[in-house]
Amino acid sequence: MSDEKRNWKKFQNISFDGKKFSKRVRKAETVTVRHARKFLVGRLENIRSVRRHVISWLLLVGMMIVIVGLQLMWFQRSYQTTAPVSGGTYAEASLGPIDTLNPLYASSDAEVAASRLLFSSLYSYDSTGHLQGDLAEGTQVDATGTLYTVTLRSNAMWHDGAHVTAQDVAFTVNLIKNAASRSPLRSNWQDVLVKVVNNMTVQFQLPAVYAAFPHALTFAVLPEHLLGTLDPGSIRESSFSRSPIGSGPFSFNLLQTVNTSHTYSIVHMTAFANYYKGAPLLNRFEVHAYTDQAAIASALRAGQVNAAADLTGANVAQIDTHNYTVISRPISSGVYALFNLNTPILQDHTVRKALQLATDAPAIRKSLHVGVVSLDLPFVNGQLTGPDVPHAPASNATQAAALLDQAGWTLVKGQRQKDGTPLALSVVTTKNSLYEKSLETLAGQWRNLGIVVNIRVVDTADPASNFVRNTLQARDYDVLLYELSIGGDPDVYAYWHSSQIGIDGYNFSNYSNKSADAALASARSRLEPNLRNAKYEAFARQWLEDAPAVGLYQPVAPYVVNKNMQSLSPTATLVSPLDRYANVLYWSVGNHSVYKTP
């Protein structure tokens, strides 16, 4: 018999004794209870006696666990950072209307914004406010300072796949110069000759040295292969102006009119994958054009857009700061009280100096509650450098009153009079909440000296007002509170040189001084930065002494953006509000955590 069979037979003969099993179970139970009493219950008293030590050790262990956890979180953050999310749609509100998308004729803020995204230029301003090459790869100036040779980058393409060439640049400049095209830039280019050297090189011949010429190369370049066969006089109304082909970071997709009254429209754009600086992070960009600031603020509240430009004053104050961030950056412009020196009262230098001292510009800036920047000179801050930069005299109402007395304008029953004629000034500004508030404060300061101030606010949105012809060209004011766009270069020749007096000029003060003229003319004709700076310092000192105007403030451009978005840098330097797009390639609709590379 095998072993397996024997074992199976033995197993079958095993008997179960229930009494014996029960006895063993009770014995095991008794032993278990006895051990529990001895080692647990019997020692509870010992545990009580050392409970402080136990609690201390438990707390210590807990603290060690917390410290280790915090260390893990800390080190995790040290090798992680946030990065913008690719894709998505960025919707920005701006002031319309949108009648054209041709940058040669863009006038409204929305038109210029869309054009800036659709088209490229030879040069543009970066986030520090300095010129950088856009389509231009490099520029050389000859020994005479009048011949500029610009080399284009070879990888720039139009949205239809054609390459951007020097012929496109020359075509655009000649189109601007052509009177039939009706370009508002024509007067700036009439005396400049443009020549194509080869496909990637273009030359500009100036009639004389002009130091600020590189800043003029920020015009948008148009495609010759699409517009070259059209009559220059028909380009403005051509289909291109409604459905353009550009070379910018975004390509045109659709111009949508949202309502029948044409008060709300949207420009839909798509990221251009072959953009020479790299494709934008965003997939799409939309410019929503509204007729007024109230409509823009309403669109933000309704969530129609996630960012907005062109808001000022009360509209910015009403922004929901829980959901939106307001970024306000100074722009290269100045708001001035411009004295019309053709006005008999203001021909008196002593009266102008009195008004200069009577103007408390810091109080005006404080009344605006929007963080505008101080402005003493006919230049924006930072354009003049060195220890000898002049400054405007501090306001002093007592000295101002003494000067008026000296000029024969004495107080009679609280009003300044001279030979029975009251000292009355007509002060004009345009409809704008900041301008109007500034004028209200300024008028109060001058009235405190007994001056009669008559205020007139012109609504430039009203076609019947014709502000340019009826007010600016006619010089229909004694004092004009107005914003002068100064730009990235301190060349303010157009605003203060005597040759610019007249119906077509921008010397709104009718200011004329031989020393000032000489300094302005010399500064723009020299390329040496230090010499230009010295010339402009000399002009600024003469300007402050002659007092043809009083600087009130350097305006800021508020930009409202959803807190989940990444766009304009809070430290960016803006020459104009449109320079917010300097880093548009990196704008995004959100962020996420990523690991840093070693």
Phi, psi and omega in degrees: 000136182286164179296322181297319180292321178297316180295320179295322179291323178293321180294325181291336182272358180290135180249152181254124179254105184295320182295316180297320180296318180296322180296319180293323178295316179296323179296317179297322179296315180299317180295320181296315180297318181297320178293322179296318179294323184286315188262345179247293183296320183291341183252006177301323180297324177294321179297320179299323184288339181245019185299327179297319179295320180296314180297319179299315179294322178296317177297319180297316179296319178298317179297321179296322178296316179297317181297317178298319179297316178296321177299318179299316179295318182297311181293329178295318179293328182292332178251017172235152176214168178266144179224147180295147178275136177282150176094182177091174183241131177254120182247117184242134178266144179209166180278127179267201006278178173243101178256340180210151174243014174276118185297341179293335185238003181298131181231316179288160181300320181293320179296316181293322179298312180297319180297321180297326180279333184271331187240159177247166178226169179296317178227156176213169179266135178273187185289352176259002180085010180260153177291139174221155179294133175251272170287334181282133176268332178188160181222138175238142178244134182283178185296333180282344182076012183243349182246115180252125178248117185249127176259130182270154173287145188276347186258012180278133183228151171282161183296344177268005176100347178285154180277144174281130184231173177296331177298325178295319180295312180297320178300316181296315180296316180293329176293318177299319183287339182287122182299329182294335181284342177059041179278135178291350180270358189304316185298335182281342189240001186304322185261009181258129177261138180241139183221135176273120177275312173203186185303331185247008184224133179225145181240147176239123178255117181266150178289338180202168179296131178222102189298330184272008185303320179305330179288343177280349182273023178263012179287152178285136180268135182254154183277119179293324186293345178256332186245349186297333181271354182274151174291131182307327181287346181257354185296322182300323182261006183287165179297335178301325182289345177254339181218073191279157170245116181243196177227018183277185184291343179232145179253150183290138178241309186198140169252110186255125171266115190280323181233163185290338181276359178061030178264357181213118179220161184227131171262116179265127180230152181240143179302135180269109186296332183261020178299136190295340177262005182106150182291144176296157175292324181289148173277322185219152176226134179236131172254114180264120184258124179240162185277338181208171184290328178298321179293324178295314179299321178295322179295324176295315180297324183277351181078017177292330179228162177245007175202161181204140171247179171068020174263145176216167170053234187299327180295321178293321181296338182268002182292137177286101185283355174286328182252339185234149173253135177255116179253117181246119181237138178296147175243163185278065176220166177222139175260124186232155163265104186267123181270128177278105186285358172277348177285127184307316181299318186274358171289340178282114181301325181295321178295319179295320178295324177296317178294324177299315180286333181282346183271113178265085184298320177301323178293324178295314180298320180296327183289343185277333176060030179231011174072033177292164188255148180295152182211113180261331196243174174283009176239158175278161183301137177094346181282334170255137182233164177106172184282348186258016179293123182285164178223153179291148177293149178293149180295144181205099184296326181295313178294324178298317179296321180295322179294320178295320176300317181298324180280358177095005178264093185263158180279127174230108182054044176082004182231136180285129180221155176216116183056037177082358180259127181288149174280096184239137180233137174263116184248128185241142170214175179260161183292109181194129187301322180287317178298316183295319178293320178299316181293323178299316180291316179299316180299321178298320179295318181287324178295331178297340177266003179092014180272136175275122181242118177256120187261137173225125180250124183256128177273103183289344178285345179275113182303332182290340183288324182043061188303318183298309184287314188279334183248303185291304183294325180280351184051047184274071179189157167270317177228135179243118174269111193209157179259128177254125178278115187266320176092189185278350179239145183282023179281099181252026179309316186297333184267337190230351178282143185295337179292345182265009173283138179133175188299329181260000183266166181253011175278080188289347177269351186056041184277134179217123176207127185297320179293318178295318178301315182296318180295317180294316181293320181291321183295323182280349182256009179238140182266346182286119183303318182294320180291319177300317181300317180295321179295318181289331174295318179297317178297317182298320178295318178294320180297318179294323181290318182283335178052057173282353180196168175232126177286131181256309179192160171264119186288162176243155177251105178286138176231124183256129183217142177301141184295343177276353184264159173236117182214247184299132177288137179295348180250009184294148173258124184248125171284317173223163180304331182289345179286002172298338181278006182303326180245030186296338178300336185252007176291149181209166179260012178173171179232158172215162182278137177224159178276138178287146174279145182298000000 
